[in-house]
Amino acid sequence: MATHYETLRFADTYREAFAVEPPAALGERLLRPRQAGGFIVPAARAAAALAAPEPGDAPEASATPDTSATPDTSATPEAGAAGRPARVLVAAQWGLVPHWVKSASDARLRAPKLAHAKSDLASTGTAFRDAWQNGQRCIVPLQAFFEDDWRSGKAVPTRIARVDGKPLGVAGLWARWQGADGEVIVSYCLLTVNANNHALLRRYGPPGAERNMPAILNEGAYDAWLAARPEKAKEFLRQYAAQSLLANPVEKKADKVPKGWLE
């Protein structure tokens, strides 16, 4: 599965495609695990991600929380358009940190390994089960994701995006972790689906390995995905139509400007 993805380039895209206010700064263009990205939730769920610790849980006032992954909801919309529930973009770290992790050092080790969750394990896997059962589902906005094409015998980074150039809304899970010293990490992962029989994505990945792809949501299903009961949520996790995706090899390194990126 991809180890990095491309974030949205323009602030207006957040408003037009996801009905949320953009971040104050767009941040890294190519995002990797443990870096600051963001996820979308209903405004009511954003409050849970931002919840202050209960009395007695907080350390002494001298403790300094980690603000690098603290959500920014200064631009929270008051109401959704066309009667939809208001959504909020929450700033967070890519790479899930389960609430039961013991220390910040353990969190740093786990995050890169928990950047993705297979859809068939999301409700049962130790790292993801609580987030799934608690309805901590989100939408991760991205412009493209990257997979390696091994058909030539060596890895060729390949950018995969929508044919029409519109952004992708990927299903995800989020979590909020707080350490004994008051440090807070809000984090998320991308949900994936098996792509062994996908007309496009079956071509990518190491020989013999299981093929997976992000669980890309249809635009009309965003609010339903966020509001679904846990037992119904997996119905939204499906392969995205191959004819709606476009794959272009990255000409040089994955951290260079890929084909399709407009200057």
N, C-alpha and C positions, 0 to 999 in steps of 0.2 A: 504494500500500500504506500501511497505517496508520503514522502517525508517533508514536503513543503507544499504550500499553495499560494496562489496570487490573490492579494486583497483587492478591494474595489479602489479604483483610482480617483473617481470623482465623488465629491460630497453629495451632489444631487442624485446620484444613483441610489444612495441609501433611502432617500425620500421617495423616489419614483418607483423603485422595485420592491421595497420592504416597508414603506410607510413609517420609517423611523428617522429621527434626527441623526446626522452623521457625527462622528467623533470630532472633537476640537482640532485634532491633528490626525491625518490619515495614517501615519506610522509607516512601518516596514511594508514594502511592496511585495516581497517574497517572504512569507512567514514560515518559521520553523518551530518545532516544539520548544516550549519554555519561553517563547517570546510573547509579547503582549498583542493579543488580537481582540476579538469580541464576538458576542453571541446575542441573539434577539429573543426576548421573552415578552409575554404580556406585562403591562406595567405592574400588575398585582404581584407577579412572580419576581420582578426585579427587587421589590421590597424585601423578599426573603433572602436574596443574594446579598443585599446590603445590610441585613438585620444587625443591629448592635448586639453585643453579647449581653446575656441575661445578668442581672445583678449577682455578684459573687463569682462570675466567670471571668471577669476582666482582671488583669494584673494591675500592679501599681501604676499610677499615672506616668511614671518615668519610662514605661515601656513604649516603644515606637513601632506601630504596625508597618508592614510592608505596603507602601502605597503604589508600588509598581504594577500591582494587579488589582487595585481597588476600582470598582465600577464607577463610571462617571455618568450620572443621570441628570446633569444640570439642564439638559435640553429635553426633558421628559415631556412628550405630548400629552395634552389634557384629555383628548378623546380621539378615537380612531375615525378614519374617513368612512363614509357610506355605512355607518352603523357598526363597523368592525371594532373589536376591543383594541384599545391603544396598545401599541407595542413599544418596547424600549430596547435600545442597543446598550449592552453592558460590556464595559471593558474588562478583559480577563486574560488569563494565561492559557495558551493552547497546550494541552497535556493535563489530563484529569488528575487531581489530587483528592482522593477519597477523604471523607471527614475523619476516618479512624486512623489515618497516618500519624505516627508518633512525633515526628520531628520535621523541621524544615529541610534538613539534609536528606532525609528519607524522601520527602516530597520532590526534591530536585532529581533524585535518582529515578523515581517512579514516573514522573511526568512524560519523558520522551517515549516510554514504553506504553503509555496510556493515552496516546494521541488519537487512537482509533478504538472503536468497540464494534465487534462483529454483531450484526443484528440478532443472530440466533443465540448469542451469549449475553446480550445486554441485560436481560432480566434475571439471569442466574449467576453470572460471573461475579466473583467476590468484589472486584473493584468498582463495578457498575450497578450492581443489584439495587442498592439503596437509592441511588439517584433515579433509576427507572421506576421503582415502586413509589417513590415520593413525587412522581410527576415532574421531575426536574429536566424536562425536555426543552430544547431550544432549536433555533435556526441559526446556522453559521453562514453568513454571506461571504461568497468568494467569487472571484472572476474566472479562475481556472485552477486546475490541479495538475500535478505532474506525475507521470509514470515512466518507468524505464522500459524501453523496447530492446529486448535481448535477441531478436531474430537474426541479427548479424553476427552474434557471438559475443558482443560486448554491449554494455548498457548505453543506450542512447536516450537521454532525457527527452521526454515528449510532453508538450503542453496540450491539455485537453480542456476544451471550453465549449460553450454552446455555439451552434452554427450561426444563430442570429446575433451573437455578440452580447446578449443579455447576461446578467450575473446568475449564479447558481445559489439556491437556498438549500443547504445541506442539513439534514436532520442531525441533531447532536444531543448530548447530555451535559449538564453543568453540575458543579459541586462547590461548596464553600468550606474551607478548612481554616481552623484557628488553632495556633499553637499555644502552649502554656505561657509563653511570654507575650501573647497578644498579637503576634504576627498573623495576618489574614491573607489567604490566597484564594481568590475566586478563579475557577478554571473550567475548562470544557474539553470535550472530545468530539470527534466526528464519528457518526455511525456509518457502517459499511454493509454492503450486501454482497453475496457471492456473485461473481461475474464469469464463472467458468464457461458458460454458454452464451455470454454476451457477444454480439456480433463485432463489437469494436474492442472492448476491454479485455477480451480473452487473449488478445495478442500481446499484452503487456505483463511484465513481471518475470522473475527468474524462472528458468526451465524447471518444470516439475512442481512448481509452487501453486498453491491455490490462488485463483484470481479473485480480487475484490475491488469494489468501486464505492465511492461515496454514495450514500442514500440521498439522492437528489430529489427534492420535493417539487411537485407541481405548484405553481403560484397560487392556484385556487384552493390548495389544501393547507396553506400555512396556518391559519387560525384553527382549523380542525385538528391538525397535528399537535398544536400546543395545548389544546383543550381536551384531547382524547383521554379516556380512561386507560390505565396501564394495560388492561387485557385487550384493548382495541388498538393500541398505538402501533403494534407491529404491522398492521394492515397497510400502513403508510410507507413501509420500508420495502421498496421495490427497485428493480433495475430501471434506469432511465433510458429512454429510447435511443438506440445507437444512431439512427438517422438524424437526431437532433444534436449530436455531438461532433466536434471536429478535432482531429489530432494533428499537431504539427511538431516535428522534431525541433528541439532547441539547437540553434546553430553552433553555439560554443558551449560554455558551461551553464549549469542550471541557474547561476546567479547573474547571468547576463540577460539582456533584453531579448525575450523570446519572440518568435514570429507572432504577428497578431497584436503586438503591443504598440499602440500608437504614441508617437512622441508629440 
